[in-house]
Amino acid sequence: MGNQRLFYIPGIPYIRLRHQLRTRQVGELPAFKGSVLRGAFGNALRKSVCVMGAKQLCRNCFLNRQCVNTRLFETLILDEPPRFLKGLPTSPRPFVLYCSEERRGFTPETPLVFEMSLFGTAVELFPFVIFAVQTMAQRGLGSRRLKFHLEEVAFLDEANEWQRLYDGATRKLVANPTILNTVTQTNLTPGKQKPSSNQQSTTPQQVTLRFISPLRIKINRELSSEFTFRELLFKMLRRNLELAYFYVPDAEIDWEFHDLLTAADHIEIIDRELRWIDLHRYSSRQKSEMKLGGFVGHITLQGNLAPFMPLLHACEVLHIGKATTFGLGRVEVEDYQ
């Protein structure tokens, strides 16, 4: 590592919500539900908050800087972006959605559970998220509009336990969610002290990254599982720094991370077991079915991992790669002292 300077990973405030729906009728949904849920959520959110009507384009709307929809879903870049995002029309959306349920057939009162994590300034929008989920459940999911009711919403606290937030029967909030931090996992709920460091007290020499949902990263413009740790780290850095840039107003962001990438060259991938799986989604914009596959499995890293641990743990919350709002790129970190 030599005299390479310490690189600071900005922590991102977040809340993780767990929504529990129950069906009202018999019906079917695809095995991969990320696309269905994301599409239904986006439509329900716009219908819930937009006052200008369906024909109004968000980019030309004079309310687009104040609108909940453009803050959360249609995330337009309206000011000068960082150099990595120049030329792109939108910023990364400040949420991820994840559903592990692969059941296809549903009967009345069958549960459907999925998670959503909100990042940075999107945290305060959680009541709008709950209302949109309630709306999409009532309108129905999938091409045949399988109807649900929102039974409850829970939030993850600092002890990694689920606490009830919203009661679907009374349609009332029963608590305030705990605001966590991607780097420290420390409680950032107002009134609590903000952590000042993201350094770990112990240094693992081996870490296994388990890709729970398909990982989609492109190396030389091709989806590949033969990435180096440096290439993977670059994708993780971009995700963390871009989310912090757009959604954490007071974040200290250091775009000069060459030293950290150089240090990554000394980390070995000593075990790699990745396999491709295909997922399918229907695009309402393109009116066709699309493939959305990626790699699942694990890789094991070995070396001086101390500089990278804050970022690795942050990506357990943020996910990695493309299509994270569909639930892809979910990773778990398993370290060995």
Contacts in CASP RR format, 6 or more apart in sequence:
PFRMAT RR
TARGET T0000
AUTHOR 0000-0000-0000
METHOD contacts of the structure
MODEL  1
MGNQRLFYIPGIPYIRLRHQLRTRQVGELPAFKGSVLRGAFGNALRKSVC
VMGAKQLCRNCFLNRQCVNTRLFETLILDEPPRFLKGLPTSPRPFVLYCS
EERRGFTPETPLVFEMSLFGTAVELFPFVIFAVQTMAQRGLGSRRLKFHL
EEVAFLDEANEWQRLYDGATRKLVANPTILNTVTQTNLTPGKQKPSSNQQ
STTPQQVTLRFISPLRIKINRELSSEFTFRELLFKMLRRNLELAYFYVPD
AEIDWEFHDLLTAADHIEIIDRELRWIDLHRYSSRQKSEMKLGGFVGHIT
LQGNLAPFMPLLHACEVLHIGKATTFGLGRVEVEDYQ
1 263 0 8 1.000
1 266 0 8 1.000
1 304 0 8 1.000
1 307 0 8 1.000
4 259 0 8 1.000
4 260 0 8 1.000
4 262 0 8 1.000
4 263 0 8 1.000
5 259 0 8 1.000
6 307 0 8 1.000
7 254 0 8 1.000
7 257 0 8 1.000
7 259 0 8 1.000
7 260 0 8 1.000
7 307 0 8 1.000
8 198 0 8 1.000
8 252 0 8 1.000
8 254 0 8 1.000
9 183 0 8 1.000
9 198 0 8 1.000
9 240 0 8 1.000
9 310 0 8 1.000
9 311 0 8 1.000
9 314 0 8 1.000
10 183 0 8 1.000
10 240 0 8 1.000
10 241 0 8 1.000
10 244 0 8 1.000
10 248 0 8 1.000
10 251 0 8 1.000
10 252 0 8 1.000
10 253 0 8 1.000
11 181 0 8 1.000
11 182 0 8 1.000
11 183 0 8 1.000
11 184 0 8 1.000
11 198 0 8 1.000
11 240 0 8 1.000
11 244 0 8 1.000
11 248 0 8 1.000
11 251 0 8 1.000
11 314 0 8 1.000
12 119 0 8 1.000
12 120 0 8 1.000
12 181 0 8 1.000
12 182 0 8 1.000
12 183 0 8 1.000
12 240 0 8 1.000
12 243 0 8 1.000
12 244 0 8 1.000
12 247 0 8 1.000
12 248 0 8 1.000
12 251 0 8 1.000
12 314 0 8 1.000
12 317 0 8 1.000
12 318 0 8 1.000
13 119 0 8 1.000
13 120 0 8 1.000
13 123 0 8 1.000
13 179 0 8 1.000
13 180 0 8 1.000
13 181 0 8 1.000
13 182 0 8 1.000
13 188 0 8 1.000
13 248 0 8 1.000
14 117 0 8 1.000
14 118 0 8 1.000
14 119 0 8 1.000
14 120 0 8 1.000
14 123 0 8 1.000
14 179 0 8 1.000
14 180 0 8 1.000
14 181 0 8 1.000
14 182 0 8 1.000
14 317 0 8 1.000
15 117 0 8 1.000
15 118 0 8 1.000
15 123 0 8 1.000
15 126 0 8 1.000
15 155 0 8 1.000
15 156 0 8 1.000
15 177 0 8 1.000
15 178 0 8 1.000
15 179 0 8 1.000
15 180 0 8 1.000
16 115 0 8 1.000
16 116 0 8 1.000
16 117 0 8 1.000
16 155 0 8 1.000
16 156 0 8 1.000
16 180 0 8 1.000
16 317 0 8 1.000
17 115 0 8 1.000
17 116 0 8 1.000
17 117 0 8 1.000
17 118 0 8 1.000
17 126 0 8 1.000
17 129 0 8 1.000
17 130 0 8 1.000
17 153 0 8 1.000
17 154 0 8 1.000
17 155 0 8 1.000
17 165 0 8 1.000
17 177 0 8 1.000
18 113 0 8 1.000
18 114 0 8 1.000
18 115 0 8 1.000
18 153 0 8 1.000
18 154 0 8 1.000
18 155 0 8 1.000
18 156 0 8 1.000
18 162 0 8 1.000
19 113 0 8 1.000
19 114 0 8 1.000
19 115 0 8 1.000
19 116 0 8 1.000
19 130 0 8 1.000
19 133 0 8 1.000
19 150 0 8 1.000
19 152 0 8 1.000
19 153 0 8 1.000
20 111 0 8 1.000
20 112 0 8 1.000
20 113 0 8 1.000
20 150 0 8 1.000
20 151 0 8 1.000
20 152 0 8 1.000
20 153 0 8 1.000
20 154 0 8 1.000
21 111 0 8 1.000
21 112 0 8 1.000
21 113 0 8 1.000
21 114 0 8 1.000
21 133 0 8 1.000
21 137 0 8 1.000
21 148 0 8 1.000
21 149 0 8 1.000
21 150 0 8 1.000
21 151 0 8 1.000
22 109 0 8 1.000
22 110 0 8 1.000
22 111 0 8 1.000
22 112 0 8 1.000
22 148 0 8 1.000
22 149 0 8 1.000
22 151 0 8 1.000
23 106 0 8 1.000
23 107 0 8 1.000
23 108 0 8 1.000
23 109 0 8 1.000
23 110 0 8 1.000
23 112 0 8 1.000
23 146 0 8 1.000
23 147 0 8 1.000
23 148 0 8 1.000
24 108 0 8 1.000
24 147 0 8 1.000
24 148 0 8 1.000
24 149 0 8 1.000
25 106 0 8 1.000
25 108 0 8 1.000
25 146 0 8 1.000
25 147 0 8 1.000
26 106 0 8 1.000
26 107 0 8 1.000
26 108 0 8 1.000
27 105 0 8 1.000
27 106 0 8 1.000
27 107 0 8 1.000
27 144 0 8 1.000
27 146 0 8 1.000
28 104 0 8 1.000
28 105 0 8 1.000
28 106 0 8 1.000
28 144 0 8 1.000
28 146 0 8 1.000
29 36 0 8 1.000
29 103 0 8 1.000
29 104 0 8 1.000
29 105 0 8 1.000
29 106 0 8 1.000
29 112 0 8 1.000
29 141 0 8 1.000
29 142 0 8 1.000
29 146 0 8 1.000
30 36 0 8 1.000
30 104 0 8 1.000
30 142 0 8 1.000
30 280 0 8 1.000
30 281 0 8 1.000
31 102 0 8 1.000
31 103 0 8 1.000
31 104 0 8 1.000
32 102 0 8 1.000
32 279 0 8 1.000
32 280 0 8 1.000
32 281 0 8 1.000
32 292 0 8 1.000
33 99 0 8 1.000
33 101 0 8 1.000
33 112 0 8 1.000
33 114 0 8 1.000
34 97 0 8 1.000
34 98 0 8 1.000
34 99 0 8 1.000
34 114 0 8 1.000
34 281 0 8 1.000
34 326 0 8 1.000
34 327 0 8 1.000
35 281 0 8 1.000
35 282 0 8 1.000
35 292 0 8 1.000
35 326 0 8 1.000
36 141 0 8 1.000
36 142 0 8 1.000
36 281 0 8 1.000
37 97 0 8 1.000
37 99 0 8 1.000
37 114 0 8 1.000
37 136 0 8 1.000
37 141 0 8 1.000
38 97 0 8 1.000
38 325 0 8 1.000
38 326 0 8 1.000
39 284 0 8 1.000
40 136 0 8 1.000
40 139 0 8 1.000
40 140 0 8 1.000
40 141 0 8 1.000
40 142 0 8 1.000
41 73 0 8 1.000
41 97 0 8 1.000
41 132 0 8 1.000
41 133 0 8 1.000
41 136 0 8 1.000
42 73 0 8 1.000
42 132 0 8 1.000
42 136 0 8 1.000
43 136 0 8 1.000
44 132 0 8 1.000
44 133 0 8 1.000
44 135 0 8 1.000
44 136 0 8 1.000
44 139 0 8 1.000
45 68 0 8 1.000
45 69 0 8 1.000
45 72 0 8 1.000
45 73 0 8 1.000
45 128 0 8 1.000
45 129 0 8 1.000
45 132 0 8 1.000
46 54 0 8 1.000
46 69 0 8 1.000
46 73 0 8 1.000
46 74 0 8 1.000
47 135 0 8 1.000
48 128 0 8 1.000
48 131 0 8 1.000
48 132 0 8 1.000
48 135 0 8 1.000
49 67 0 8 1.000
49 68 0 8 1.000
49 69 0 8 1.000
49 128 0 8 1.000
50 56 0 8 1.000
50 67 0 8 1.000
50 69 0 8 1.000
51 63 0 8 1.000
52 61 0 8 1.000
52 63 0 8 1.000
58 64 0 8 1.000
58 67 0 8 1.000
58 69 0 8 1.000
58 70 0 8 1.000
58 74 0 8 1.000
58 76 0 8 1.000
59 76 0 8 1.000
59 89 0 8 1.000
61 67 0 8 1.000
61 70 0 8 1.000
64 70 0 8 1.000
64 76 0 8 1.000
64 78 0 8 1.000
65 78 0 8 1.000
68 125 0 8 1.000
68 128 0 8 1.000
70 76 0 8 1.000
71 94 0 8 1.000
71 121 0 8 1.000
71 122 0 8 1.000
71 125 0 8 1.000
72 93 0 8 1.000
72 94 0 8 1.000
72 95 0 8 1.000
72 118 0 8 1.000
72 122 0 8 1.000
72 125 0 8 1.000
72 128 0 8 1.000
72 129 0 8 1.000
73 93 0 8 1.000
74 90 0 8 1.000
75 90 0 8 1.000
75 91 0 8 1.000
75 92 0 8 1.000
75 93 0 8 1.000
75 94 0 8 1.000
75 246 0 8 1.000
76 89 0 8 1.000
76 90 0 8 1.000
76 91 0 8 1.000
77 85 0 8 1.000
77 88 0 8 1.000
77 89 0 8 1.000
77 90 0 8 1.000
77 91 0 8 1.000
81 87 0 8 1.000
81 88 0 8 1.000
81 91 0 8 1.000
81 245 0 8 1.000
82 241 0 8 1.000
82 242 0 8 1.000
82 245 0 8 1.000
82 255 0 8 1.000
83 255 0 8 1.000
84 238 0 8 1.000
84 242 0 8 1.000
85 91 0 8 1.000
85 242 0 8 1.000
91 242 0 8 1.000
91 246 0 8 1.000
92 239 0 8 1.000
92 242 0 8 1.000
92 243 0 8 1.000
92 246 0 8 1.000
92 324 0 8 1.000
93 325 0 8 1.000
94 118 0 8 1.000
94 119 0 8 1.000
94 120 0 8 1.000
94 121 0 8 1.000
94 122 0 8 1.000
94 243 0 8 1.000
94 246 0 8 1.000
94 247 0 8 1.000
95 116 0 8 1.000
95 117 0 8 1.000
95 118 0 8 1.000
95 119 0 8 1.000
95 122 0 8 1.000
95 129 0 8 1.000
95 325 0 8 1.000
96 116 0 8 1.000
96 117 0 8 1.000
96 318 0 8 1.000
96 319 0 8 1.000
96 324 0 8 1.000
96 325 0 8 1.000
96 327 0 8 1.000
96 330 0 8 1.000
97 114 0 8 1.000
97 115 0 8 1.000
97 116 0 8 1.000
97 325 0 8 1.000
97 326 0 8 1.000
97 327 0 8 1.000
98 114 0 8 1.000
98 115 0 8 1.000
98 116 0 8 1.000
98 117 0 8 1.000
98 213 0 8 1.000
98 319 0 8 1.000
98 327 0 8 1.000
98 330 0 8 1.000
99 112 0 8 1.000
99 113 0 8 1.000
99 114 0 8 1.000
99 115 0 8 1.000
99 327 0 8 1.000
100 212 0 8 1.000
101 112 0 8 1.000
101 113 0 8 1.000
101 114 0 8 1.000
103 110 0 8 1.000
103 112 0 8 1.000
106 112 0 8 1.000
106 146 0 8 1.000
111 151 0 8 1.000
112 148 0 8 1.000
116 129 0 8 1.000
116 133 0 8 1.000
117 317 0 8 1.000
118 125 0 8 1.000
118 126 0 8 1.000
118 129 0 8 1.000
119 182 0 8 1.000
119 243 0 8 1.000
119 247 0 8 1.000
119 318 0 8 1.000
120 243 0 8 1.000
120 247 0 8 1.000
120 248 0 8 1.000
121 247 0 8 1.000
121 248 0 8 1.000
121 249 0 8 1.000
122 247 0 8 1.000
123 177 0 8 1.000
123 179 0 8 1.000
126 177 0 8 1.000
127 173 0 8 1.000
130 150 0 8 1.000
130 153 0 8 1.000
130 165 0 8 1.000
130 166 0 8 1.000
130 173 0 8 1.000
133 150 0 8 1.000
133 153 0 8 1.000
134 150 0 8 1.000
134 168 0 8 1.000
134 171 0 8 1.000
137 147 0 8 1.000
137 148 0 8 1.000
137 149 0 8 1.000
137 150 0 8 1.000
138 147 0 8 1.000
138 148 0 8 1.000
138 149 0 8 1.000
139 145 0 8 1.000
139 147 0 8 1.000
140 146 0 8 1.000
140 147 0 8 1.000
140 148 0 8 1.000
141 147 0 8 1.000
141 148 0 8 1.000
143 282 0 8 1.000
149 168 0 8 1.000
150 166 0 8 1.000
150 168 0 8 1.000
151 168 0 8 1.000
151 169 0 8 1.000
152 164 0 8 1.000
152 165 0 8 1.000
152 166 0 8 1.000
152 167 0 8 1.000
152 168 0 8 1.000
153 164 0 8 1.000
153 165 0 8 1.000
153 166 0 8 1.000
153 168 0 8 1.000
154 162 0 8 1.000
154 163 0 8 1.000
154 164 0 8 1.000
154 165 0 8 1.000
155 162 0 8 1.000
155 163 0 8 1.000
155 165 0 8 1.000
155 175 0 8 1.000
155 177 0 8 1.000
155 178 0 8 1.000
156 162 0 8 1.000
156 163 0 8 1.000
156 178 0 8 1.000
156 180 0 8 1.000
157 163 0 8 1.000
157 178 0 8 1.000
157 187 0 8 1.000
158 178 0 8 1.000
158 180 0 8 1.000
158 185 0 8 1.000
158 186 0 8 1.000
158 187 0 8 1.000
163 175 0 8 1.000
163 178 0 8 1.000
164 174 0 8 1.000
164 175 0 8 1.000
165 173 0 8 1.000
165 174 0 8 1.000
165 175 0 8 1.000
165 176 0 8 1.000
165 177 0 8 1.000
166 172 0 8 1.000
166 173 0 8 1.000
166 174 0 8 1.000
167 174 0 8 1.000
176 189 0 8 1.000
178 187 0 8 1.000
178 189 0 8 1.000
179 187 0 8 1.000
179 188 0 8 1.000
179 189 0 8 1.000
179 190 0 8 1.000
180 186 0 8 1.000
180 187 0 8 1.000
180 188 0 8 1.000
180 317 0 8 1.000
181 188 0 8 1.000
181 195 0 8 1.000
182 240 0 8 1.000
182 313 0 8 1.000
182 314 0 8 1.000
182 317 0 8 1.000
182 318 0 8 1.000
183 195 0 8 1.000
183 198 0 8 1.000
183 310 0 8 1.000
183 313 0 8 1.000
183 314 0 8 1.000
184 195 0 8 1.000
184 197 0 8 1.000
184 198 0 8 1.000
185 313 0 8 1.000
186 192 0 8 1.000
186 195 0 8 1.000
188 194 0 8 1.000
188 195 0 8 1.000
198 310 0 8 1.000
199 306 0 8 1.000
199 310 0 8 1.000
200 306 0 8 1.000
200 309 0 8 1.000
200 310 0 8 1.000
202 337 0 8 1.000
203 304 0 8 1.000
203 305 0 8 1.000
203 306 0 8 1.000
203 309 0 8 1.000
204 305 0 8 1.000
204 309 0 8 1.000
204 335 0 8 1.000
204 336 0 8 1.000
204 337 0 8 1.000
205 302 0 8 1.000
205 303 0 8 1.000
205 304 0 8 1.000
205 305 0 8 1.000
205 336 0 8 1.000
205 337 0 8 1.000
206 270 0 8 1.000
206 300 0 8 1.000
206 301 0 8 1.000
206 302 0 8 1.000
206 303 0 8 1.000
206 305 0 8 1.000
206 335 0 8 1.000
206 336 0 8 1.000
207 300 0 8 1.000
207 301 0 8 1.000
207 305 0 8 1.000
207 309 0 8 1.000
207 312 0 8 1.000
207 333 0 8 1.000
207 334 0 8 1.000
207 335 0 8 1.000
207 336 0 8 1.000
208 271 0 8 1.000
208 298 0 8 1.000
208 299 0 8 1.000
208 300 0 8 1.000
208 301 0 8 1.000
208 333 0 8 1.000
208 334 0 8 1.000
208 335 0 8 1.000
208 336 0 8 1.000
209 298 0 8 1.000
209 299 0 8 1.000
209 300 0 8 1.000
209 301 0 8 1.000
209 312 0 8 1.000
209 331 0 8 1.000
209 332 0 8 1.000
209 333 0 8 1.000
209 334 0 8 1.000
210 297 0 8 1.000
210 298 0 8 1.000
210 331 0 8 1.000
210 332 0 8 1.000
210 333 0 8 1.000
210 334 0 8 1.000
211 274 0 8 1.000
211 295 0 8 1.000
211 296 0 8 1.000
211 297 0 8 1.000
211 298 0 8 1.000
211 329 0 8 1.000
211 330 0 8 1.000
211 331 0 8 1.000
212 296 0 8 1.000
212 329 0 8 1.000
212 330 0 8 1.000
212 331 0 8 1.000
212 332 0 8 1.000
213 296 0 8 1.000
213 319 0 8 1.000
213 327 0 8 1.000
213 328 0 8 1.000
213 329 0 8 1.000
213 330 0 8 1.000
214 277 0 8 1.000
214 279 0 8 1.000
214 292 0 8 1.000
214 293 0 8 1.000
214 294 0 8 1.000
214 295 0 8 1.000
214 296 0 8 1.000
214 328 0 8 1.000
214 329 0 8 1.000
215 274 0 8 1.000
215 294 0 8 1.000
215 295 0 8 1.000
215 296 0 8 1.000
215 320 0 8 1.000
215 321 0 8 1.000
215 328 0 8 1.000
215 329 0 8 1.000
215 331 0 8 1.000
216 223 0 8 1.000
216 292 0 8 1.000
216 293 0 8 1.000
216 294 0 8 1.000
216 295 0 8 1.000
216 321 0 8 1.000
216 322 0 8 1.000
216 323 0 8 1.000
216 328 0 8 1.000
216 329 0 8 1.000
217 223 0 8 1.000
217 224 0 8 1.000
217 227 0 8 1.000
217 231 0 8 1.000
217 232 0 8 1.000
217 235 0 8 1.000
217 320 0 8 1.000
217 321 0 8 1.000
217 322 0 8 1.000
218 224 0 8 1.000
218 322 0 8 1.000
219 226 0 8 1.000
219 227 0 8 1.000
219 231 0 8 1.000
223 294 0 8 1.000
225 272 0 8 1.000
225 274 0 8 1.000
225 276 0 8 1.000
225 295 0 8 1.000
228 264 0 8 1.000
228 265 0 8 1.000
228 269 0 8 1.000
229 264 0 8 1.000
229 267 0 8 1.000
229 268 0 8 1.000
229 269 0 8 1.000
229 301 0 8 1.000
230 261 0 8 1.000
230 264 0 8 1.000
230 265 0 8 1.000
230 267 0 8 1.000
232 320 0 8 1.000
233 260 0 8 1.000
233 261 0 8 1.000
233 264 0 8 1.000
233 308 0 8 1.000
233 311 0 8 1.000
234 261 0 8 1.000
235 320 0 8 1.000
235 321 0 8 1.000
236 311 0 8 1.000
236 312 0 8 1.000
236 314 0 8 1.000
236 315 0 8 1.000
236 320 0 8 1.000
237 257 0 8 1.000
237 260 0 8 1.000
237 261 0 8 1.000
237 311 0 8 1.000
239 315 0 8 1.000
239 318 0 8 1.000
239 319 0 8 1.000
239 320 0 8 1.000
239 321 0 8 1.000
239 324 0 8 1.000
240 311 0 8 1.000
240 314 0 8 1.000
240 315 0 8 1.000
240 318 0 8 1.000
241 253 0 8 1.000
241 255 0 8 1.000
241 257 0 8 1.000
243 318 0 8 1.000
244 251 0 8 1.000
244 253 0 8 1.000
245 251 0 8 1.000
245 253 0 8 1.000
260 307 0 8 1.000
260 308 0 8 1.000
263 304 0 8 1.000
263 307 0 8 1.000
263 308 0 8 1.000
264 308 0 8 1.000
266 303 0 8 1.000
266 304 0 8 1.000
267 301 0 8 1.000
267 302 0 8 1.000
267 303 0 8 1.000
267 304 0 8 1.000
267 305 0 8 1.000
267 308 0 8 1.000
268 301 0 8 1.000
268 302 0 8 1.000
268 303 0 8 1.000
269 299 0 8 1.000
269 300 0 8 1.000
269 301 0 8 1.000
270 300 0 8 1.000
270 301 0 8 1.000
270 302 0 8 1.000
271 298 0 8 1.000
271 299 0 8 1.000
271 300 0 8 1.000
272 298 0 8 1.000
272 299 0 8 1.000
272 300 0 8 1.000
273 297 0 8 1.000
273 298 0 8 1.000
273 299 0 8 1.000
274 295 0 8 1.000
274 296 0 8 1.000
274 297 0 8 1.000
274 298 0 8 1.000
274 299 0 8 1.000
275 295 0 8 1.000
275 296 0 8 1.000
275 297 0 8 1.000
276 293 0 8 1.000
276 294 0 8 1.000
276 295 0 8 1.000
277 293 0 8 1.000
277 294 0 8 1.000
277 295 0 8 1.000
277 296 0 8 1.000
278 291 0 8 1.000
278 293 0 8 1.000
278 294 0 8 1.000
279 291 0 8 1.000
279 292 0 8 1.000
279 293 0 8 1.000
279 294 0 8 1.000
280 289 0 8 1.000
280 290 0 8 1.000
280 291 0 8 1.000
280 292 0 8 1.000
281 289 0 8 1.000
281 290 0 8 1.000
281 292 0 8 1.000
281 326 0 8 1.000
282 288 0 8 1.000
282 289 0 8 1.000
282 290 0 8 1.000
283 289 0 8 1.000
283 290 0 8 1.000
292 323 0 8 1.000
292 326 0 8 1.000
292 328 0 8 1.000
293 328 0 8 1.000
294 328 0 8 1.000
305 312 0 8 1.000
305 335 0 8 1.000
309 335 0 8 1.000
312 333 0 8 1.000
313 333 0 8 1.000
315 331 0 8 1.000
316 331 0 8 1.000
316 332 0 8 1.000
316 333 0 8 1.000
318 324 0 8 1.000
319 327 0 8 1.000
319 328 0 8 1.000
319 329 0 8 1.000
319 330 0 8 1.000
319 331 0 8 1.000
320 329 0 8 1.000
320 331 0 8 1.000
321 328 0 8 1.000
321 329 0 8 1.000
322 328 0 8 1.000
323 329 0 8 1.000
END
